[in-house]
Amino acid sequence: MSDDIYREIILDHYRNPRNKGKMTDADVVIHDSNPLCGDQIDIYLKVKDGDIDDIKFDGRGCAISQASASMLTEMILKKPLTLAKDISKEDILENIGLTNLGPARIKCALLSLKVLKMGMVKYYEDKEPVTAEKLEKDSNLY
């Protein structure tokens, strides 16, 4: 696909984000921000039988961070929560179609993935501490 098509997809997700909003009955709410640019993301997870039954994100920031969060929620909804540990930065950059971003913009694109992985670990810390420890070790959080 051409860069123009990817730009259009990013702008569409930025203007019409999927799964954006807050969740009052979330099992996990996790927040993080990118201090370099001010992007902020909150992810709300509802887990049922180990799968992400519902996911919402809220926050503010540049088109790349918000579009990436929207795309990530679509990618992971109804999938096993533990799948989050296997999603790589390359998967996210390929999904948004921008593999040649500079270091600062890469942090924008990856913020939602970092928050999702933190949320996954937080969910298991309360329920299965051994699983949480293993997931944290295996998930390449940073």
N, C-alpha and C positions, 0 to 999 in steps of 0.2 A: 504494500500500500504506500501511497505517496505521503509525504509529511503533511500536505494540505488536508488529507482525509483524517489523519490523526489529530491535527489541530481542531478540525470540526468536531470530532468525537469528544475531545477534551472540553471544548467550549459547550457542547451539548450537556455533558455531565455537570459542568460548572453552573450553567444556567438552569438546568432541570435535574438537580441531583436526585439520585435514587436512594431510598431508605434514609433520607435526612429527617431528623427530628429527635425528640427525646423519648425515653421509655420509662414509665413510672414503676413498672414491675420487673425491671432488669435484674438478672442474677449477678451481673458484674457491670460496673460503670468505671471506666478508666479514662484518665485525661493526661495529655502531654502536649508540649508545645515546642516549637523550634525558636529558641531565643535569638537566632541570627536574623530571622525575618518576621517573627511575630505570629506565624501560623499556629493555630490551636485546633486540636481535635479531641472530642469526647466520643468514645465508643460505648454503646449499650448492648449487652449480650443477654439473650434469653436462651438458655440451654435446656434441651429435653432429650433424655436418653443419650447424652454425649454429643448430640448434634446441635448446631446453631439453629434454633427454631425461629429466632427473630434477631435482627441486628439493625441498629440505627447508629447514625453518626451525627454529630453536631459540631459546629466550630466555625472558624473564620480563617480566611487566609487567601492566598493566591489561587488562581485557576488550577494550577497543577496540583496543589495539596488537596483542594476540595474535590476535584474531578477524580483524583487517585483514590480518595476515600469512598466516593460513590461507586467507582468501578470495583473496589475491593469488596464492598458489601455485597454486590451482585455475585462476585466470584465465590464467596464463602457461604452465603445463605443456604441453609438446609444441608450443609456438609458437616462432617465431624469436626468438632472444635480442635482436636489434635492436628488436623490438617494444616492449621495455621503455622505450626512449627516448620513445615516443609516448604512454605511459600518463600521464595528467595527474592532478593532485590532485583535480580535479573527478570524474574517472573513479572514483577510489578512494572519495571521499565518497559518490558516487551508488551505488556498489556496496554499501557498507555501510549506505546509507540514512540517513546523518546529514549533511545539508548545512548544518545550522545549529549546528555545534559552535563553541565558543569557541576562541581561538588556542592555548591549551595543549593542548586535546583534539585539535585538528587535527594538532598535532605527533605525538601518539600514533598517530593513524590513518595518518599518512603515513610513519612511521619505516621500515616494511618496504619501501615503494616507494623511499625514498632509498637503503636498503641494496641493493636489487636493481639500481638504476641504477649505484651505485658498483661492484657486482660485474660488471656488463656492461662497464664501462669497464676494470676491472682485467683481465678476460678478454682483451680485445682489445689491451691494452697490450703483452702478451708476444707476441702472434701477429701483430697488424697495428697498429703504433703510429699510423699515419695515420688508420685507422678509429677507433681509440680517441679520438684528439684530436677528430675530427669528432663522434663520438657524445657525448662529454663536452660539447662546445659546444652541440649540438642538444637535449640531454636535459633541460635545466632541472633540474639536480640539486638546487638549493637554492631 
